[in-house]
């Protein structure tokens, strides 16, 4: 009950985490001219390199695979990178947590806001690139509900990662490796049907693969497969349950772990 | 609406996690050996930071928390500010709290003083217009003037104290919680700050302040709570406390 109140208080503070999120994003890129577009440049360049390698290895056309690789990486920024960064949700805000009374969920919403801002900049770069390449596809309307669901999942999974990362600092370091590993076994820069049938389960039974697809399909103008909805909804339900239990158990403790 | 802080039988156990216990390896070891070996080595120390605190602070009180280093002053401030939840006991608060516990809390050291004023105001959920309208007053009272255009990392401790105190008191708050950093300001500023706190009390507000500066207590506070090893050793008016000090010092 107190855990739900914590979430409610966090939602009521929306104007605050909204402004603070923008402020933290701005100060992260202080004194740089391109600012958050650096992240976007990174996306385009990495996608270029990966698409080049993959098209060489698999013998597919570079022009055909590039949009799919960029869209996949773009989706990964929410599915993977945001989760890797969530280890610092509480550690980054340690000063604030020790000086002002705010619900624990506040910091999670703050993280979601920053991830969404970051995603938005990359999305603009993605569309700009697609227009330049003449490959722009009108996004499917399911992009909006898919994005909402993914952001909810960023918050839930982020909280689940942040709590043990604050208590056990090894988890914080481990997360970047776990996410990097997950990146290779998830069809982000490769495609499910490029995998041999024997190994295809890696993509089929990987919840992250479905989460990536949930964003990639509408981004490239296709409707989302029902299967991807079910997997992601299932993940969200399970994550919500775990997050609520963690919140109820450790709500008062986290501040002592900083 | 009357403002009040009320603590009833508040205990706070502070868990100190050593470096070892913050690593996963020792937790895994704990499982493997049945949680005895490493726990016996005392990797998680539970410190009873506060025990059985009963304290009622009413409107118009300027209460000083005094005591040796480690007696629980800052911990009590943090409980009052809602940062630490009491392990046992009840905490009841009526009113909006502004806490200035760490001197650099919420400051962005790279940003200018001006930007930090906005940021601190933002953290208190004030509209931009209200913050803008107070900037001049803050520049004047803090005496920082043009220094507000410099990044905060170039400030001295005293300048930081000036900035923080001024911002804390410039925007209305029902309850003001301050840690001892105020004494980092020079005599001139501490005097000015004292006057401002008197002013705040005339507007029927509560100030809770931890300090080592007995002179400051005498000038600013009307009540004193002395802590000793996490317990209240003395609670009463400033005059009584000064008398209590006399007898105990002798």
Interface residues (C-beta under 8 A of the other chain):
Chain A: X13 X15 X16 X19 X20 X23 X27 X30 X95 X96 X97 X98 X99 X100 X101 X167 X168 X169 X170 X171 X174 X252 X253 X255 X256 X257
Chain B: X14 X15 X17 X22 X23 X24 X25 X27 X78 X81 X82 X83 X84 X85 X97 X99 X100 X101 X102 X104 X105 X106 X108 X110 X111 X119 X122 X123 X125
